[in-house]
Amino acid sequence: MSDSEAQQPHRRNQLNDLLGREWLYATRSIALTGTPPTPLNDLTPEEWAAWSGPVLASAYPTRGSASAAHHIRKAHPSPKPPALLSEIIRFFTKPNGWVLDPFAGVGGTLLACAQTQRQAIGIELSPQYIELYGQAADALNLPRLQVLQGDAREVLNSPSIQHQQFDLVLTDPPYSSMLSRARTGQRRKQGNAAATPFTDDPADLGNVDYPTFLSELTKIVAQSLQPLRVGGHLVLFVKDLQPTPEHHNMLHADIVSALYQLSQLRYRGYRIWYDQSAMLYPFGYPYSFVANQVHQFLLIFQKQAEENL
C-alpha cells in the first residue's frame, strides 16, 4: 500500500470510511489494547514542516476588508489577528474540533474558529469586549460562538465547560501589570504613552503583581486541562518585557517554569511570532543597546495521560 493510499479512504471502499492506515490496524490478526494514534490535523508533510519552523513572520493588515474587522477589535489593547490564530488552529485541530479560550478578549480565537469550521467556547471578564466580539462577527458575516462572561477561575468549573471535551486551549492572557504602566518604546515614539489596562476589574490578571499573576495563571491552566483531551495542546501567547536591574523579564521562561509543576502538562517548545508590521526605532541610540520587542512567543504544551507520568 502506498503512502497516499494509507492517508485517504479508497475510492472503492463501500464498507466504511477508514483511511488506509486505519484499515491496516483494524485487520491485524491480534487485537491490541488501545486505539491507533489519531492524526493531529489534515496538513500535508510539506505544510507541517513549514508550520513547525522556528519563526512565524507576518504582517497582517489593520485596514480594509482583509483586516478582519480590526476597526472594531482595536478597542482591545492587544487584539490578535484571526488569520494568525487560524494558522495555529489548523495545525492543532481538525475540522469540527473544539477550542477553548479562557481569556477571549474581543474574540480573535472565536472568529478564527468560525472561519476554519471549528467549534469554540470563550471566557471573558469584560462584557464590553464580548459585545465588540459580537459586532466583529456580525461585520464578518460569521456566526457568534459561545462566550461566557465572568472570571475564568469561576467559569472554568461550569458544566458547559466541564461537559465538553476540547482539542486545543488557545489563549493570550493579560500579563500582570504590563499594560497598566505608562508606555515606553514604540508607543512613546508615536506620541501615545498612556497606560492601556485591559479593565479596571480587580479580578483582571492584568491588574495584579507579577508573582500573583504567575500563581493565578498556573491555577487557570490547571483548570483548563480538565476538559482538554489527553494528547490535546495548550498554546499560550507571551511577550517579554525589557530587562530591568531587578529582573530579566523573560516572561516566557518564567511561565514555562511555573507550569512545570502541572504533572499532566508537557512543554513541547515554542514558535516565535514576528510581527513585521511593527515599526523599528533606534532605542538607546547612541549610548546603549535596547532591543526592539517586535516578537511574541507561542508556548506549546501537550496534555499527557496519567499512566505516562
QUIPEJO-V515297 format. One record per pair of residues at least 6 apart in sequence whose ideal C-beta (glycine too) atoms are under 8 Angstrom apart, sorted by sequence separation. I is the first residue (numbers start at 0). GAP is how many residues later the second one is. D is the distance in whole Angstrom. If there is no record, write none. Layout:
BEGIN
I | GAP | D
I | GAP | D
END
This chain:
BEGIN
59 | 6 | 8
60 | 6 | 5
72 | 6 | 4
92 | 6 | 6
103 | 6 | 6
111 | 6 | 8
112 | 6 | 7
113 | 6 | 8
123 | 6 | 5
136 | 6 | 7
137 | 6 | 7
148 | 6 | 8
154 | 6 | 7
155 | 6 | 8
186 | 6 | 6
197 | 6 | 6
200 | 6 | 7
227 | 6 | 7
242 | 6 | 5
258 | 6 | 6
283 | 6 | 4
40 | 7 | 8
59 | 7 | 8
62 | 7 | 7
112 | 7 | 4
136 | 7 | 5
147 | 7 | 5
196 | 7 | 7
198 | 7 | 7
199 | 7 | 7
241 | 7 | 6
242 | 7 | 8
259 | 7 | 7
282 | 7 | 4
8 | 8 | 5
17 | 8 | 6
42 | 8 | 7
59 | 8 | 8
61 | 8 | 5
62 | 8 | 8
100 | 8 | 4
136 | 8 | 8
197 | 8 | 4
198 | 8 | 8
204 | 8 | 5
207 | 8 | 7
240 | 8 | 4
258 | 8 | 7
282 | 8 | 8
8 | 9 | 7
60 | 9 | 8
69 | 9 | 7
100 | 9 | 7
123 | 9 | 8
182 | 9 | 7
183 | 9 | 7
196 | 9 | 6
224 | 9 | 7
239 | 9 | 6
282 | 9 | 7
8 | 10 | 6
9 | 10 | 7
12 | 10 | 8
88 | 10 | 6
98 | 10 | 6
109 | 10 | 5
133 | 10 | 5
147 | 10 | 7
182 | 10 | 4
196 | 10 | 6
223 | 10 | 7
239 | 10 | 5
240 | 10 | 7
7 | 11 | 6
8 | 11 | 8
24 | 11 | 4
69 | 11 | 8
108 | 11 | 6
121 | 11 | 8
132 | 11 | 8
181 | 11 | 5
182 | 11 | 7
204 | 11 | 6
239 | 11 | 5
255 | 11 | 6
280 | 11 | 7
6 | 12 | 6
7 | 12 | 7
61 | 12 | 7
109 | 12 | 5
147 | 12 | 7
181 | 12 | 7
182 | 12 | 7
204 | 12 | 7
238 | 12 | 7
239 | 12 | 6
279 | 12 | 5
5 | 13 | 7
6 | 13 | 7
67 | 13 | 7
108 | 13 | 6
147 | 13 | 8
181 | 13 | 5
182 | 13 | 7
220 | 13 | 7
237 | 13 | 5
5 | 14 | 4
6 | 14 | 7
21 | 14 | 6
67 | 14 | 5
98 | 14 | 5
132 | 14 | 6
145 | 14 | 8
180 | 14 | 6
237 | 14 | 4
277 | 14 | 7
279 | 14 | 7
4 | 15 | 5
5 | 15 | 4
20 | 15 | 7
67 | 15 | 7
106 | 15 | 6
179 | 15 | 5
220 | 15 | 8
178 | 16 | 7
277 | 16 | 4
106 | 17 | 8
129 | 17 | 5
178 | 17 | 5
179 | 17 | 4
237 | 17 | 6
5 | 18 | 7
103 | 18 | 3
178 | 18 | 5
251 | 18 | 7
275 | 18 | 8
0 | 19 | 6
98 | 19 | 6
100 | 19 | 7
103 | 19 | 6
104 | 19 | 6
129 | 19 | 6
178 | 19 | 6
235 | 19 | 7
274 | 19 | 6
88 | 20 | 8
97 | 20 | 7
98 | 20 | 7
99 | 20 | 7
100 | 20 | 8
101 | 20 | 8
102 | 20 | 7
103 | 20 | 4
176 | 20 | 8
273 | 20 | 6
274 | 20 | 7
59 | 21 | 4
94 | 21 | 7
95 | 21 | 7
96 | 21 | 5
97 | 21 | 5
98 | 21 | 4
99 | 21 | 6
100 | 21 | 5
101 | 21 | 5
102 | 21 | 7
273 | 21 | 5
274 | 21 | 7
94 | 22 | 5
95 | 22 | 7
96 | 22 | 7
97 | 22 | 7
98 | 22 | 8
99 | 22 | 8
100 | 22 | 7
106 | 22 | 8
110 | 22 | 8
126 | 22 | 6
272 | 22 | 6
0 | 23 | 7
57 | 23 | 7
59 | 23 | 5
84 | 23 | 5
88 | 23 | 5
94 | 23 | 7
95 | 23 | 7
97 | 23 | 8
99 | 23 | 8
105 | 23 | 5
106 | 23 | 8
109 | 23 | 6
113 | 23 | 7
121 | 23 | 7
123 | 23 | 6
271 | 23 | 5
272 | 23 | 5
59 | 24 | 6
84 | 24 | 5
87 | 24 | 8
88 | 24 | 6
104 | 24 | 6
120 | 24 | 7
121 | 24 | 7
122 | 24 | 7
123 | 24 | 8
124 | 24 | 7
173 | 24 | 5
271 | 24 | 7
272 | 24 | 8
57 | 25 | 8
79 | 25 | 8
92 | 25 | 6
103 | 25 | 7
106 | 25 | 8
110 | 25 | 6
119 | 25 | 5
120 | 25 | 5
121 | 25 | 4
122 | 25 | 5
123 | 25 | 6
124 | 25 | 7
271 | 25 | 6
272 | 25 | 6
57 | 26 | 6
78 | 26 | 7
81 | 26 | 5
84 | 26 | 8
85 | 26 | 4
89 | 26 | 6
103 | 26 | 8
105 | 26 | 5
106 | 26 | 3
110 | 26 | 6
118 | 26 | 7
119 | 26 | 8
120 | 26 | 8
121 | 26 | 7
122 | 26 | 8
124 | 26 | 6
179 | 26 | 6
270 | 26 | 8
271 | 26 | 7
77 | 27 | 7
78 | 27 | 5
80 | 27 | 7
84 | 27 | 4
88 | 27 | 5
105 | 27 | 5
106 | 27 | 8
109 | 27 | 7
114 | 27 | 7
120 | 27 | 7
122 | 27 | 7
124 | 27 | 8
178 | 27 | 6
179 | 27 | 6
269 | 27 | 5
270 | 27 | 4
55 | 28 | 8
79 | 28 | 4
104 | 28 | 8
113 | 28 | 4
177 | 28 | 7
269 | 28 | 6
75 | 29 | 5
78 | 29 | 6
79 | 29 | 8
81 | 29 | 4
82 | 29 | 8
85 | 29 | 6
88 | 29 | 6
103 | 29 | 7
106 | 29 | 6
110 | 29 | 7
113 | 29 | 6
122 | 29 | 5
175 | 29 | 7
176 | 29 | 7
269 | 29 | 5
270 | 29 | 7
75 | 30 | 4
81 | 30 | 4
85 | 30 | 5
105 | 30 | 6
106 | 30 | 7
173 | 30 | 6
174 | 30 | 8
175 | 30 | 7
176 | 30 | 7
269 | 30 | 6
55 | 31 | 7
74 | 31 | 7
110 | 31 | 6
113 | 31 | 6
173 | 31 | 5
174 | 31 | 7
176 | 31 | 7
233 | 31 | 7
268 | 31 | 6
112 | 32 | 6
122 | 32 | 5
172 | 32 | 6
173 | 32 | 3
175 | 32 | 6
176 | 32 | 7
266 | 32 | 7
267 | 32 | 5
72 | 33 | 4
81 | 33 | 6
122 | 33 | 7
175 | 33 | 7
176 | 33 | 8
266 | 33 | 8
267 | 33 | 6
71 | 34 | 7
72 | 34 | 8
175 | 34 | 5
266 | 34 | 6
267 | 34 | 5
72 | 35 | 7
109 | 35 | 4
232 | 35 | 8
265 | 35 | 6
50 | 36 | 7
175 | 36 | 8
236 | 36 | 8
264 | 36 | 5
265 | 36 | 5
109 | 37 | 7
175 | 37 | 4
209 | 37 | 8
224 | 37 | 7
264 | 37 | 8
265 | 37 | 8
106 | 38 | 8
122 | 38 | 8
174 | 38 | 7
216 | 38 | 7
220 | 38 | 6
264 | 38 | 6
265 | 38 | 5
120 | 39 | 7
224 | 39 | 6
263 | 39 | 6
264 | 39 | 7
50 | 40 | 5
106 | 40 | 7
120 | 40 | 7
213 | 40 | 6
217 | 40 | 5
221 | 40 | 6
224 | 40 | 6
263 | 40 | 5
213 | 41 | 7
216 | 41 | 7
217 | 41 | 6
220 | 41 | 7
68 | 42 | 8
258 | 42 | 7
263 | 42 | 7
47 | 43 | 8
67 | 43 | 6
103 | 43 | 6
120 | 43 | 7
214 | 43 | 8
217 | 43 | 7
255 | 43 | 6
172 | 44 | 6
213 | 44 | 5
217 | 44 | 7
220 | 44 | 7
254 | 44 | 6
120 | 45 | 8
251 | 45 | 4
263 | 45 | 7
262 | 46 | 5
42 | 47 | 7
172 | 47 | 8
251 | 47 | 6
41 | 48 | 8
42 | 48 | 7
241 | 48 | 7
40 | 49 | 6
102 | 49 | 7
241 | 49 | 7
40 | 50 | 6
101 | 50 | 4
152 | 50 | 8
39 | 51 | 7
40 | 51 | 7
241 | 51 | 7
39 | 52 | 7
40 | 52 | 7
41 | 52 | 6
150 | 52 | 5
168 | 52 | 8
240 | 52 | 8
40 | 53 | 6
41 | 53 | 7
74 | 53 | 8
75 | 53 | 6
101 | 53 | 8
239 | 53 | 7
39 | 54 | 8
74 | 54 | 8
101 | 54 | 6
238 | 54 | 7
38 | 55 | 7
168 | 55 | 5
75 | 56 | 7
168 | 56 | 8
238 | 56 | 8
74 | 57 | 6
184 | 57 | 7
238 | 57 | 4
239 | 57 | 7
183 | 58 | 7
237 | 58 | 6
238 | 58 | 7
72 | 59 | 7
168 | 59 | 6
236 | 59 | 5
237 | 59 | 5
71 | 60 | 6
72 | 60 | 8
167 | 60 | 8
236 | 60 | 7
99 | 61 | 7
108 | 61 | 5
165 | 61 | 5
166 | 61 | 8
177 | 61 | 8
236 | 61 | 6
237 | 61 | 6
108 | 62 | 7
164 | 62 | 6
165 | 62 | 5
166 | 62 | 6
235 | 62 | 7
236 | 62 | 8
71 | 63 | 5
72 | 63 | 5
152 | 63 | 7
163 | 63 | 6
164 | 63 | 8
165 | 63 | 7
168 | 63 | 7
172 | 63 | 7
174 | 63 | 7
177 | 63 | 6
234 | 63 | 6
235 | 63 | 4
71 | 64 | 5
107 | 64 | 8
155 | 64 | 7
161 | 64 | 6
162 | 64 | 8
164 | 64 | 5
167 | 64 | 6
168 | 64 | 7
169 | 64 | 8
170 | 64 | 8
171 | 64 | 8
172 | 64 | 8
174 | 64 | 7
234 | 64 | 7
161 | 65 | 6
166 | 65 | 5
167 | 65 | 5
168 | 65 | 4
169 | 65 | 5
170 | 65 | 6
171 | 65 | 4
234 | 65 | 6
235 | 65 | 8
68 | 66 | 7
97 | 66 | 6
99 | 66 | 4
152 | 66 | 7
156 | 66 | 7
160 | 66 | 6
165 | 66 | 6
166 | 66 | 8
167 | 66 | 8
168 | 66 | 7
170 | 66 | 7
233 | 66 | 8
234 | 66 | 8
68 | 67 | 4
71 | 67 | 6
97 | 67 | 7
98 | 67 | 7
101 | 67 | 7
103 | 67 | 8
104 | 67 | 7
152 | 67 | 6
155 | 67 | 4
167 | 67 | 7
232 | 67 | 6
233 | 67 | 4
67 | 68 | 7
97 | 68 | 5
98 | 68 | 7
99 | 68 | 7
100 | 68 | 7
102 | 68 | 5
151 | 68 | 5
155 | 68 | 6
232 | 68 | 7
233 | 68 | 8
97 | 69 | 6
98 | 69 | 5
99 | 69 | 5
100 | 69 | 6
101 | 69 | 5
102 | 69 | 6
232 | 69 | 5
233 | 69 | 7
68 | 70 | 4
96 | 70 | 4
97 | 70 | 8
98 | 70 | 8
99 | 70 | 8
100 | 70 | 5
102 | 70 | 5
152 | 70 | 7
155 | 70 | 8
231 | 70 | 7
232 | 70 | 7
68 | 71 | 6
96 | 71 | 7
98 | 71 | 6
99 | 71 | 8
101 | 71 | 8
102 | 71 | 7
151 | 71 | 8
230 | 71 | 7
231 | 71 | 5
67 | 72 | 6
125 | 72 | 7
230 | 72 | 7
93 | 73 | 8
124 | 73 | 8
125 | 73 | 5
229 | 73 | 6
92 | 74 | 5
124 | 74 | 6
228 | 74 | 7
229 | 74 | 7
230 | 74 | 8
91 | 75 | 7
92 | 75 | 5
125 | 75 | 7
227 | 75 | 5
229 | 75 | 5
91 | 76 | 5
124 | 76 | 6
174 | 76 | 6
91 | 78 | 8
124 | 78 | 6
224 | 78 | 6
88 | 79 | 7
124 | 79 | 6
88 | 81 | 7
87 | 82 | 6
84 | 85 | 7
188 | 90 | 8
79 | 92 | 6
185 | 92 | 7
188 | 92 | 5
104 | 93 | 8
185 | 93 | 6
77 | 94 | 7
185 | 95 | 6
184 | 96 | 7
184 | 98 | 6
77 | 101 | 7
76 | 102 | 5
102 | 102 | 8
185 | 106 | 8
184 | 107 | 8
184 | 108 | 7
101 | 118 | 6
76 | 119 | 4
76 | 120 | 8
77 | 120 | 8
76 | 121 | 6
101 | 121 | 8
75 | 122 | 8
101 | 122 | 6
99 | 124 | 6
99 | 127 | 7
99 | 128 | 7
91 | 140 | 8
91 | 141 | 5
91 | 143 | 7
87 | 147 | 6
79 | 157 | 7
83 | 189 | 7
37 | 193 | 7
87 | 210 | 7
55 | 215 | 5
57 | 215 | 7
61 | 215 | 7
54 | 216 | 7
55 | 216 | 7
57 | 216 | 7
58 | 216 | 7
53 | 217 | 7
54 | 217 | 5
55 | 217 | 5
56 | 217 | 4
57 | 217 | 7
58 | 217 | 4
59 | 217 | 7
52 | 218 | 8
53 | 218 | 6
55 | 218 | 7
57 | 218 | 6
58 | 218 | 4
51 | 219 | 8
54 | 219 | 6
56 | 219 | 6
57 | 219 | 8
55 | 242 | 7
END
